[in-house]
Amino acid sequence: MMQASHSASKPQPRVDDLWLWLSLLAIFLWTLIPIQGFDIWFYLEVGRQIVEEHHIPWTDSYLGTTDVYAFGRHANHAWISHAIFYLFYKGFGLPGLLALRSLLITSTAFFTYLNCRLANLSKPWSAVLILLGVFTMRSRFLLRSVLFTDLFLALLLFILMRFERTEGAKFPYFKLCALFVFWTNTHQGVSIGGICLFLWLITRRLSPKVCFAALLTGGVSTLVRPYGWWYPWFFTEHFGNSAAVRGVLEWTPLGATQVFKLLGPLLLVTALGVAGVVYKRTVPWGDLVFGLIFLGLALRSQRAVGELLPVFIPTLAALLARLNPSRKLLLPSLLCLSGLFYGGWLGVPWSRMAELDPKYPEGLIAELPVDHGQIFNSYEFGGYLIFRRQAPFIHGTTALFQEQLVLAFYKILNGGPERNHLLEQFKVSEAMIHHPTADDSTEGFLKFLADSPEWHLHWWDDSGYYFRKGESHALKAVKPWEKKPWTDPSLALNELNFMLERRPSGLAYYLRGQLRLEKGELQEALHDLKLSLSHTPDYYPALLAAGTTSFRLQDFPRAQTYLKQAVRVNPTAIAHFNLGLLLVQTGRAGEARGHLEKALEAQPNFTPARDLLEQIP
């Protein structure tokens, strides 16, 4: 009878295991998104030199500005991760890198699941929590070495929690040593690993001798890296470099909107969990204090949001384990998470996953002459220039160097009496800058270059602009950054035709489409707008123009497709209004009302939207 009873209970655990594997599959597929960010290209060049030339380059090896500033020479602390990135890229191309990122995030989720189980939470609820954790860290899906730190944080807690829950076990010094040695050679986030170890030890009832020995093991292991004895100096120089660190976006605190958008669901579940354990008087104080410190770090720094999955989710598991939530709540919780995952999905077709994003300055680099001089580049372009074997003015790890270069960069970009002197001092003869945004001062520098007689606009495309001194195409008829890009439509058309024959871009097709719209050539304009979207599928101005042009041609189904996508990409008042107008025209006044109301929310004084809304019965 006992055997029969035991056998009958087996199917339930097997069903519970499905929660884990389905969650991991969903995480892997959901995180398969195109490459974002620029640092990966720097990693690939470093990795290439490690794998093919068998040496670890210095972090300042690639700058073209080292003859002006003599930087402290830092050994590359992340050499293992860079080599791994390059091996995946060499073996499988861009798809291999995408798969590696998903694999790292999924592995972090797996070990976090194991830690939730060690916190005595059931299998289904542990699977639900890792889904919540991955959703929370979605802003940190950049393909960067920090993903290894997230994984190692989960591994560190797995080692520590397993020791804590194994009666009579000896402290795992050897495992701790091996982890920190590998970690310190993979990413500088080993420092947060030391903080995590310290906080975990002081929130547990361990002897001072064990705590000291564990911290000593982690600290000494951190120095086992190339030129490891320099690590304390490197650490203090990096975080003491106030002018450089202040300019790094990921070190800034979360704004109120970001807190709600990124952490809202997690904070809601946390509040319910804390209220529940306080009410039941079963607060796991050690776990709670440990987790809340990392939650505070995430509010203080955008970079720390990614650490919530491996570090804070097990804390949440410890709270829920005390509450023993009903299985009846699993399905509603899963449905809520499914809605969040669907809303956060980028919707990128598989066929576009491995395409090189037009924001990378491949076309600008192709226009460089063999004998070009020093390039002054947008901060973002530095890593890609290194990947293409070009020495940038500045790049993504410049914050690790002396702050003078960062300050010189901003003095050139922002303007002032020192701009021309610095350009001469650094012997700058080329400039590659991204398209201006409202968040930076690029437009002022762009106008300075355009107005200067010694600088010539040599090329532009979807990534930005390339100016140079000396011989040039000297493109003058079209200025894409201006509200009115041309004064002579005939010259502008000739220049755009020349550029499209030489090297097509989505922006050039869009501008030629706008020219043809001015001439009333609707079919030809729509053709150019379609070509623009084939290069840059989510380019909002082209989507809006294609939608309104299709509407004018009375191709309402096509117009609706373009306008819906425009609203998804950038929900402006005019996009909602145009879509609402189309829906009214096609007899769907009920749907139109919602878009017109959203247009007024975005722009309360938008009279055409208000007038049209009043006409709807």
C-alpha positions, 0 to 999 in steps of 0.5 A: 500500500505504501508503494502504491501511494508513493507511486501515485504521488509521482506525476505531480512533481513531474507536472511541476517540473514543466513549469521550470522548463517552459519558463526557461524556454520562454526566457530564452526565446523572449531574450532573442532580440537584435544587438543593442549598444556599442560595447560588444564591438570593442569586446570582439576586437579585444577577443580577436587579439586574445584568440588569434594574436595570443596576447591581452591588449591594454584597455587604452591600446586603441585610442588615437589620443594617447599621444596627447594624454599619457594614460595609466595602462590598465590590463584588460580585466574582462579578457575571458568574456571578450574571448568567449564573445569572439569565439561565438562570433567567429563560429556562428556570426551575429546569430551566435552572439544573440544565442549567447546572450539568451543563454547567459540570461537563461542560465542566470534564471536557472540558478536563480530558480535553484536558489528559490527552491533552496529558500523552500519555495515550491517549483511552480512559484519559483518558476513564476518568480524567475519570469518576474525577475527576467521581466524586471531586468529587461532594460539590461539585455545589452550584450555586455560582459555584465551578463557574466556578473549576473550569472556569477551572482546567482552562482555565488548565492547558490554556493552560499545558500546550499551551504547554509541549508546543509546541516554540518557542512564545511564552508565552501572556501574552494568553490568560493575561490574558484568562482572569484578567480574566474569572475575577476578575469571575466568582468569588473563586476567581481566588486559587486560579488565581494559586496554581495558576499559581505552582506550575506555573511553579516546577515547570517549567524556565522562565526567571525572566524568563518566570515573573515576567512570567507572575505579573505578568500574572496578578496585574495582570489580577486587579485588573481588576474593579469597585473592583479596587484594593480586592482585596488588602484584601478578600482579607486581610480575608476570610481573616484573619477567623478567627472567621468562617472557622472557622464555615464548614464547607467550610473544615474538613479532611476526616475519616478517613471522608470521606477514605475515602468521597470520595477512596478510589478516587482515592487507590488509583489514585494509589498504584498510579500512583506505585508504578509510575513509581517502580518503572520510574524514570520519575517526572514530578517536576514534575507529581507535586509540583504534583498532590500539593500540590493533593491536600494542599489537598483533605485540608486543606479540603473546598472544595478537593475540587472542584479535584481534577478539573481539577488533579489528574487531569492529574497522574494522567494523566502518571503513567499515560502513563509506565506505558502501561496495557493496553487489557485493563484498560479494561473492568474499570475502566469496570465499577468506575466504573459501579458507583461511579456507580450507587451514588452516583446519587441516583435522583431521578425526572425529574419531580421535578428542577425542584421546589422543595425543601421545605427552602426556607422558602417557606411561612414567608415566606408567613406574614409580615405586610406590616409585619413587623420584623427577621427573625432567621434560620437562616444557611441561610435568608438567601439565600432570604430575599434572593431573596424580597426580605426583609432577613435578619439574616445570609446566606451571604456574611456571612463576608465582613463584620465578624466581629462580626455572626457572633459576635452571631448565635451569641450569640443562637443559643447563648444566654447573658446577651447574648441578650435585649440583642442581640435588642433591639439588632437590633430582632428581632421575627420568627424563622425557624429550621430544624428542629434537628439533632444538629450545631447548637444550634438546639433550645435557641433553639427552646425559648427562643422557645417558652417565652417569653411574648412570642414566639408560634409562628406557623407551621411546615412542612417547612422549619422554624419561624416565631415572631413577637412580637405578633398570631399564630395562636399554635399551641400544641397541637403542638410538632413538635420534642418527642419527644411533640409533643402532650399533648391529642390532640383539640386537636392534631388540630384544629390540624393540620386547620387547618394542612393546610387553610391550607397543607399540608406533609409534616410536618403530614400525618405528625403527623396520621398518627401521631395516627391511629395512636394511635387505631388508625385504620390506613387513615386513618393510612396515607392521611396518611402517603402524603400526607406522602411526596407532599410529602417523598418521602425523609422517613425517619420517614414511610417507616418509619411507612408501612412498619410500618403497611402491615405491620400491614394485611398489605399486604406488597408495599407494606410492603416498598417503604416499608421498603426506601426507609427503609433506603436513606434512613437505614439505622438498626437499627429500619429493618433489623429491620422489613424483616428481620421482614417478609422472615421473615414472607413466607418469605425468611429468607435475605434477612432474615438480612442485614438483621438482621445489619446491625441488630445492626451498627448497634445491637449490644444490639438484643435483638429483632434478635438473638432473631429472627436466632437463630430463623432456621435 
